[in-house]
Amino acid sequence: MKIKREFDRLTLLIILLFSVIPLLAIITHNNFIILASFLLVILVMVFIRKSVNAKLIQPILDISHMSYLMSSGRLDTEIDVTSNDELSDLANNINLLAGSLREKIRVLEKSIQREQRVVRELAILNEFIGYVSSELNFEAILRKLIEKTRDLMKSESGVIILFQPDRTKSFLSTSELIDEQFIKEMLSVDSGGLARIIAEQKPIRSNNVSIPLSNGKEISNFIALSLHSTTDLQCLLIMLNRDAGFSQMDEDSFLNFAFQAFQTISLQSELAKLATTDGLTGLHNHRVFQDRLSEEILRAARYKSKLFLLIIDIDHFKRFNDTYGHQTGDAVLKTMAKIIKESIRKVDFAARYGGEEFVLILPETDCGHTYKVAERIRKAVMDYPFNLKDGTRAGLTVSVGVACFPEDSAEKEDLIGKADQALYFAKNLGRNRAYLYRDICETEE
């Protein structure tokens, strides 16, 4: 309405001017007056043009230009509103529309970014699960977890601190600069230390730390999470040094990915344990024994060292089972496994061979030490009080056959056969004794 009133005033002014000019000419008959009047008309027309341009044409051009920019996707500009009329109202509405579109696009871009992050997270997780399903080496799996989490978080390096059931800890890292001293520093940073998140099971991140590395550089930011499985598996996963620091979105991704990945590891670890462990005794099973013996023979041959194979058999175990029942027999087998584990070194290997038979692999040792181990187990079994349900005690003994690589045999199957022959001699000589295959040869000679 304001623009219409402006045009009405301008129109009236023009009519009046053109009405006055002829009257002036008639009255004065003065050409000068006529010329002056026409000049005045021209000036008025110029004024009218500028006024119309300022009040009508330019706002329309601004609105048209803004519409073009919006159609091109450029929403970062606004129309400069200086008047207070219908066109200014239209310009304000267009500015509001542009602002609304900017906000919607910002939200949409953030949503797309989040979805892209989730897709990337799932792709990395799927790749990790594929690796875990085909890998049995636990340390290799943990290293792959660090590697994939580092890729997801775009961090410089990572570390896993693994806590054993007995609370001892070990660590794996993707950087040689991370050592035992660094782990101690990490466990002491932040109020209460990282140790507190082990119990709370909540992620923690900090972009304002200063932890020195062995090369003089420093860790400036980190994000960490305590991971627990339904088994005894527990660890602290830490990602270190991201250029821009770690954000809340990073924390969310870290939590989701690490939790799912660790549950996959836990499940795989449990499946691997079931596949490689004797369910009754907790020792390695026969298949793992065969694989381990092959590995140890290759290692002994490479380093020109000895290894000893022991086969242990419980004397008269079938009769014991028939007399006291299989449940009591199972309890005896469990006790046997416990005695064996307590009698050997960490580098030694124990497995249930089958039935009442057990096998030991003792690498990098000599005949004297091996015989002492065999005798230690034999005496421990003989002295053990196997208590029965009726309160009485049963006495059990074992016989042990021993063979040496490469002295007795350089072939796996033959080595097992030689140890079995030594066991056979121990049985024939009255049981409850350890016998070396070399003694068979000396006896025959």
FILUM-656017 format. One record per residue (C-alpha): residue number from 1; x, y, z. Coordinates in Angstrom, 3 decimals, m for minus. Example, Ala and Ser with C-alpha at 12.3 -4.5 7.8 and 13.67 -1.06 7.14 Angstrom:
BEGIN
> pos,px,py,pz
> 1,12.300,m4.500,7.800
> 2,13.670,m1.060,7.140
//
This chain:
BEGIN
> pos,px,py,pz
> 1,0.000,0.000,0.000
> 2,2.906,2.348,0.745
> 3,4.362,1.934,m2.737
> 4,0.926,2.597,m4.295
> 5,0.581,5.823,m2.327
> 6,4.034,6.931,m3.476
> 7,3.082,6.381,m7.115
> 8,m0.159,8.302,m6.607
> 9,1.761,11.310,m5.292
> 10,4.248,11.219,m8.170
> 11,1.463,10.956,m10.748
> 12,m0.377,13.923,m9.253
> 13,2.825,15.984,m9.308
> 14,3.389,15.283,m13.015
> 15,m0.225,16.196,m13.905
> 16,0.065,19.472,m12.024
> 17,3.331,20.350,m13.729
> 18,2.003,19.718,m17.204
> 19,m1.154,21.690,m16.350
> 20,0.796,24.701,m15.118
> 21,3.177,24.930,m18.054
> 22,0.576,25.909,m20.753
> 23,m1.035,28.378,m18.354
> 24,2.283,30.048,m17.725
> 25,2.962,30.238,m21.441
> 26,m0.407,31.864,m22.158
> 27,m0.104,34.342,m19.339
> 28,3.457,35.430,m19.918
> 29,4.121,34.546,m23.531
> 30,7.656,34.185,m22.284
> 31,9.830,31.571,m23.936
> 32,12.173,31.649,m20.995
> 33,9.422,30.547,m18.704
> 34,8.566,27.727,m21.064
> 35,12.207,26.585,m21.201
> 36,12.562,26.804,m17.460
> 37,9.383,24.880,m17.006
> 38,10.569,22.067,m19.258
> 39,13.886,21.946,m17.414
> 40,11.980,21.691,m14.189
> 41,9.965,18.839,m15.655
> 42,13.185,17.063,m16.639
> 43,14.595,17.484,m13.137
> 44,11.404,16.162,m11.643
> 45,11.490,13.178,m13.992
> 46,15.104,12.439,m12.962
> 47,14.091,12.658,m9.336
> 48,11.132,10.404,m10.005
> 49,13.378,7.861,m11.754
> 50,15.834,7.784,m8.868
> 51,13.049,7.534,m6.372
> 52,11.360,4.696,m8.252
> 53,14.721,2.938,m8.709
> 54,15.567,3.232,m5.016
> 55,12.168,2.300,m3.715
> 56,11.030,m0.266,m6.270
> 57,13.529,m1.361,m8.934
> 58,16.604,m1.992,m6.710
> 59,14.724,m4.008,m4.070
> 60,13.227,m6.107,m6.852
> 61,16.705,m6.638,m8.337
> 62,18.076,m7.575,m4.883
> 63,15.264,m10.054,m4.382
> 64,15.835,m11.492,m7.851
> 65,19.588,m11.851,m7.202
> 66,18.958,m13.507,m3.845
> 67,16.534,m15.937,m5.477
> 68,19.216,m16.806,m8.029
> 69,21.808,m17.396,m5.284
> 70,19.385,m19.598,m3.337
> 71,18.600,m21.646,m6.436
> 72,22.383,m22.119,m6.876
> 73,22.757,m23.377,m3.322
> 74,24.408,m20.248,m1.945
> 75,22.611,m19.440,1.270
> 76,25.381,m17.539,3.040
> 77,24.179,m14.062,1.967
> 78,21.184,m11.923,2.940
> 79,19.253,m9.041,1.365
> 80,20.119,m5.690,2.960
> 81,16.748,m4.286,4.088
> 82,16.711,m0.468,4.514
> 83,13.067,0.461,3.919
> 84,9.805,m0.349,5.593
> 85,7.362,m1.336,2.861
> 86,5.896,m4.407,1.167
> 87,9.157,m5.201,m0.671
> 88,11.116,m5.009,2.588
> 89,8.647,m7.453,4.135
> 90,9.222,m9.786,1.184
> 91,13.005,m9.396,1.535
> 92,12.834,m10.182,5.264
> 93,10.804,m13.299,4.560
> 94,13.356,m14.432,1.959
> 95,16.156,m13.860,4.506
> 96,14.255,m15.959,7.051
> 97,13.754,m18.681,4.451
> 98,17.478,m18.682,3.632
> 99,18.343,m18.910,7.338
> 100,15.924,m21.785,7.814
> 101,17.399,m23.613,4.833
> 102,20.918,m23.034,6.181
> 103,19.960,m24.617,9.494
> 104,18.255,m27.575,7.829
> 105,21.291,m28.140,5.615
> 106,23.598,m27.941,8.664
> 107,21.524,m30.552,10.490
> 108,21.372,m32.724,7.372
> 109,25.135,m32.482,6.819
> 110,25.757,m33.419,10.445
> 111,23.404,m36.380,10.084
> 112,25.137,m37.479,6.867
> 113,28.513,m37.124,8.571
> 114,27.276,m39.275,11.453
> 115,25.906,m41.903,9.080
> 116,29.144,m41.946,7.095
> 117,31.036,m42.430,10.337
> 118,28.782,m45.340,11.297
> 119,29.221,m46.934,7.861
> 120,32.997,m46.566,8.164
> 121,32.893,m47.956,11.688
> 122,30.880,m50.994,10.552
> 123,33.209,m51.578,7.596
> 124,36.271,m51.591,9.866
> 125,34.467,m53.780,12.412
> 126,33.438,m56.245,9.704
> 127,37.027,m56.424,8.460
> 128,38.235,m57.024,12.015
> 129,35.668,m59.780,12.648
> 130,36.755,m61.471,9.424
> 131,40.347,m61.426,10.636
> 132,39.455,m62.768,14.086
> 133,37.460,m65.663,12.637
> 134,40.529,m66.969,10.804
> 135,43.242,m66.214,13.387
> 136,43.950,m68.293,16.496
> 137,46.940,m66.343,17.814
> 138,45.593,m64.215,20.655
> 139,48.414,m61.675,20.578
> 140,47.986,m61.172,16.831
> 141,44.253,m60.552,17.363
> 142,44.941,m57.924,20.027
> 143,47.454,m56.176,17.775
> 144,44.863,m56.127,15.005
> 145,42.367,m54.574,17.449
> 146,44.828,m51.758,18.176
> 147,45.491,m51.267,14.460
> 148,41.818,m51.117,13.457
> 149,40.844,m48.863,16.365
> 150,43.705,m46.541,15.454
> 151,42.448,m46.421,11.853
> 152,38.930,m45.611,13.042
> 153,40.034,m42.897,15.465
> 154,42.781,m41.544,13.167
> 155,45.166,m41.541,16.109
> 156,48.945,m41.702,16.022
> 157,49.336,m44.873,18.075
> 158,47.561,m47.180,20.485
> 159,48.195,m49.564,23.354
> 160,46.385,m52.404,25.117
> 161,47.090,m53.155,28.770
> 162,45.920,m56.717,29.368
> 163,44.999,m57.805,32.884
> 164,45.297,m61.503,33.697
> 165,42.935,m63.265,36.136
> 166,45.686,m63.066,38.785
> 167,45.777,m59.244,38.245
> 168,49.222,m59.268,36.639
> 169,49.362,m57.062,33.568
> 170,51.061,m57.082,30.194
> 171,50.806,m54.674,27.292
> 172,50.915,m54.534,23.507
> 173,51.529,m51.393,21.479
> 174,51.844,m50.171,17.901
> 175,54.795,m47.959,18.855
> 176,58.279,m48.903,20.051
> 177,58.295,m45.693,22.099
> 178,55.695,m47.070,24.494
> 179,57.418,m48.960,27.295
> 180,56.800,m50.037,30.882
> 181,57.614,m46.561,32.196
> 182,55.081,m45.001,29.841
> 183,52.409,m47.436,31.065
> 184,53.105,m46.380,34.652
> 185,52.745,m42.732,33.613
> 186,49.459,m43.446,31.840
> 187,48.037,m45.270,34.839
> 188,48.747,m42.249,37.021
> 189,47.370,m39.418,34.839
> 190,44.119,m37.595,35.406
> 191,42.447,m37.306,38.774
> 192,42.397,m40.749,40.291
> 193,44.374,m42.162,37.353
> 194,43.284,m44.312,34.474
> 195,43.073,m47.151,36.968
> 196,39.712,m45.838,38.147
> 197,38.064,m46.484,34.780
> 198,38.995,m50.155,35.058
> 199,36.412,m50.469,37.798
> 200,33.924,m47.916,36.416
> 201,34.045,m49.270,32.836
> 202,33.484,m45.770,31.435
> 203,35.529,m44.115,28.676
> 204,37.788,m41.245,29.566
> 205,39.380,m38.706,27.226
> 206,41.744,m35.837,27.758
> 207,43.130,m33.295,25.303
> 208,45.365,m31.596,27.834
> 209,48.046,m34.001,29.076
> 210,51.815,m34.074,28.821
> 211,53.298,m37.570,29.027
> 212,56.909,m37.899,27.834
> 213,58.064,m40.566,25.390
> 214,61.540,m42.061,25.170
> 215,62.379,m39.983,22.056
> 216,61.678,m36.659,23.780
> 217,58.218,m36.156,22.274
> 218,55.046,m36.064,24.313
> 219,51.575,m37.516,24.344
> 220,49.222,m34.527,24.290
> 221,45.833,m36.254,24.177
> 222,44.337,m39.693,24.647
> 223,41.099,m41.618,24.940
> 224,40.829,m44.818,26.984
> 225,38.252,m47.488,27.774
> 226,38.172,m50.454,30.125
> 227,36.873,m53.588,28.403
> 228,35.505,m56.647,30.182
> 229,34.266,m59.951,28.801
> 230,31.937,m62.557,30.256
> 231,35.075,m64.644,30.835
> 232,38.122,m63.469,32.784
> 233,39.347,m61.376,29.856
> 234,39.922,m57.739,30.797
> 235,41.960,m54.951,29.256
> 236,42.474,m51.218,28.971
> 237,42.420,m49.920,25.370
> 238,44.087,m46.533,24.847
> 239,44.358,m44.416,21.693
> 240,47.011,m41.681,21.681
> 241,47.645,m38.354,19.925
> 242,45.007,m37.247,17.459
> 243,45.854,m34.011,15.628
> 244,42.656,m32.196,16.564
> 245,42.149,m33.980,19.879
> 246,39.297,m36.361,20.679
> 247,35.674,m35.158,20.542
> 248,32.439,m36.467,22.011
> 249,31.638,m38.030,18.639
> 250,35.026,m39.775,18.744
> 251,34.210,m41.066,22.203
> 252,30.871,m42.478,21.027
> 253,32.482,m44.240,18.059
> 254,35.318,m45.524,20.243
> 255,32.892,m46.953,22.782
> 256,30.680,m48.682,20.195
> 257,33.512,m50.112,18.103
> 258,35.750,m51.225,20.966
> 259,32.895,m52.908,22.838
> 260,31.723,m54.923,19.821
> 261,35.267,m55.789,18.766
> 262,36.232,m56.952,22.252
> 263,33.121,m59.094,22.587
> 264,34.108,m60.709,19.281
> 265,37.580,m61.384,20.685
> 266,36.075,m62.794,23.862
> 267,33.801,m65.126,21.924
> 268,36.622,m66.210,19.630
> 269,38.877,m66.770,22.633
> 270,36.239,m68.951,24.249
> 271,35.689,m70.914,21.033
> 272,39.436,m71.347,20.594
> 273,39.690,m72.543,24.169
> 274,36.935,m75.083,23.585
> 275,38.639,m76.227,20.396
> 276,42.085,m76.596,21.963
> 277,41.395,m77.556,25.576
> 278,40.341,m80.817,27.146
> 279,37.012,m80.064,28.784
> 280,37.587,m82.266,31.833
> 281,41.162,m81.490,32.862
> 282,41.708,m78.024,31.384
> 283,44.903,m79.224,29.702
> 284,45.527,m78.962,25.973
> 285,43.843,m81.644,23.890
> 286,45.341,m84.287,21.618
> 287,45.162,m82.191,18.427
> 288,47.011,m79.282,19.984
> 289,49.630,m81.688,21.313
> 290,50.304,m83.003,17.810
> 291,50.699,m79.477,16.432
> 292,52.891,m78.348,19.314
> 293,55.170,m81.379,19.081
> 294,55.722,m80.676,15.372
> 295,56.609,m77.048,16.159
> 296,58.962,m77.977,18.989
> 297,60.757,m80.579,16.866
> 298,61.327,m78.002,14.121
> 299,62.606,m75.492,16.668
> 300,64.909,m78.036,18.322
> 301,66.282,m79.071,14.931
> 302,66.888,m75.439,13.950
> 303,68.774,m74.601,17.141
> 304,70.335,m78.056,17.495
> 305,68.859,m78.531,20.949
> 306,67.151,m81.435,22.688
> 307,63.556,m81.949,23.699
> 308,62.014,m84.732,25.744
> 309,58.617,m86.364,25.349
> 310,56.937,m87.984,28.356
> 311,53.865,m90.224,28.256
> 312,52.226,m90.687,31.664
> 313,49.673,m93.427,32.327
> 314,47.657,m93.998,35.521
> 315,48.222,m97.566,36.681
> 316,45.169,m99.855,36.824
> 317,42.866,m96.917,36.091
> 318,40.229,m99.059,34.359
> 319,39.899,m101.203,37.463
> 320,39.719,m98.060,39.605
> 321,36.896,m96.701,37.426
> 322,34.991,m99.969,37.575
> 323,35.351,m100.083,41.351
> 324,34.621,m96.489,42.337
> 325,32.679,m95.147,39.357
> 326,33.389,m92.740,36.558
> 327,32.671,m89.621,38.597
> 328,35.422,m90.549,41.018
> 329,37.623,m91.388,38.046
> 330,36.980,m87.946,36.552
> 331,37.977,m86.339,39.847
> 332,41.244,m88.295,39.720
> 333,41.947,m87.068,36.180
> 334,41.404,m83.464,37.281
> 335,43.777,m83.975,40.195
> 336,46.343,m85.509,37.862
> 337,46.195,m82.430,35.629
> 338,46.716,m80.187,38.662
> 339,49.741,m82.197,39.835
> 340,51.282,m82.120,36.358
> 341,50.829,m78.351,35.953
> 342,52.434,m77.736,39.331
> 343,55.420,m79.940,38.448
> 344,56.591,m78.358,35.167
> 345,58.103,m75.085,33.931
> 346,56.214,m72.371,32.052
> 347,58.023,m73.285,28.849
> 348,56.942,m76.919,29.146
> 349,53.776,m78.209,27.509
> 350,51.173,m80.567,29.001
> 351,48.186,m82.224,27.323
> 352,45.716,m85.015,27.849
> 353,46.674,m87.675,25.341
> 354,43.504,m89.717,25.752
> 355,41.741,m91.697,28.478
> 356,44.049,m91.876,31.497
> 357,47.170,m90.919,29.511
> 358,48.916,m87.550,29.612
> 359,51.844,m86.192,27.580
> 360,54.544,m83.650,28.360
> 361,56.931,m81.823,26.027
> 362,60.036,m80.494,27.751
> 363,62.114,m78.324,25.364
> 364,65.703,m77.176,25.828
> 365,66.603,m79.396,28.750
> 366,68.664,m82.483,29.500
> 367,68.027,m86.056,30.500
> 368,68.788,m85.448,34.162
> 369,66.226,m82.661,34.527
> 370,63.622,m84.642,32.573
> 371,64.016,m87.672,34.805
> 372,63.623,m85.459,37.896
> 373,60.346,m84.072,36.498
> 374,59.069,m87.598,35.801
> 375,59.995,m88.723,39.307
> 376,58.464,m85.593,40.866
> 377,55.125,m86.319,39.200
> 378,55.288,m90.026,40.031
> 379,55.970,m89.394,43.727
> 380,53.352,m86.620,43.953
> 381,50.680,m88.983,42.610
> 382,51.798,m91.838,44.852
> 383,51.658,m89.604,47.954
> 384,48.414,m87.837,47.061
> 385,45.418,m88.697,49.295
> 386,42.650,m89.572,46.841
> 387,39.682,m89.382,49.208
> 388,36.626,m91.441,48.321
> 389,32.971,m90.756,49.076
> 390,32.910,m93.300,51.897
> 391,35.755,m91.489,53.640
> 392,38.445,m93.981,52.740
> 393,41.557,m93.139,50.760
> 394,42.637,m94.785,47.538
> 395,46.232,m95.117,46.501
> 396,47.143,m94.532,42.867
> 397,50.400,m94.664,40.955
> 398,51.588,m93.719,37.477
> 399,54.080,m95.080,34.998
> 400,56.112,m92.767,32.766
> 401,57.821,m93.392,29.432
> 402,60.463,m90.927,28.200
> 403,62.024,m90.412,24.751
> 404,64.522,m87.796,23.553
> 405,64.794,m85.818,20.303
> 406,67.012,m86.270,18.354
> 407,68.878,m88.861,20.395
> 408,66.160,m91.529,20.307
> 409,64.427,m90.369,17.129
> 410,64.348,m87.363,14.790
> 411,60.813,m88.083,13.492
> 412,57.665,m87.073,15.345
> 413,55.656,m90.292,15.004
> 414,58.675,m92.421,15.766
> 415,59.487,m90.291,18.809
> 416,55.964,m90.865,20.146
> 417,56.410,m94.578,19.481
> 418,59.708,m94.637,21.396
> 419,58.126,m92.897,24.405
> 420,55.270,m95.409,24.252
> 421,57.758,m98.292,24.225
> 422,59.461,m96.843,27.296
> 423,56.056,m96.650,29.005
> 424,55.408,m100.286,28.087
> 425,58.697,m101.287,29.738
> 426,57.785,m99.298,32.859
> 427,54.492,m101.187,33.055
> 428,56.151,m104.568,32.542
> 429,58.744,m103.846,35.211
> 430,56.028,m103.478,37.845
> 431,54.525,m100.030,37.209
> 432,54.942,m96.961,39.438
> 433,58.190,m95.967,37.768
> 434,59.690,m93.761,35.058
> 435,61.620,m95.367,32.244
> 436,63.850,m93.850,29.570
> 437,63.909,m95.247,26.049
> 438,67.710,m95.129,26.104
> 439,67.635,m97.658,28.966
> 440,65.786,m100.109,26.708
> 441,68.611,m99.920,24.204
> 442,71.218,m100.396,26.929
> 443,69.285,m103.375,28.327
> 444,69.049,m105.016,24.910
> 445,72.765,m104.497,24.363
//
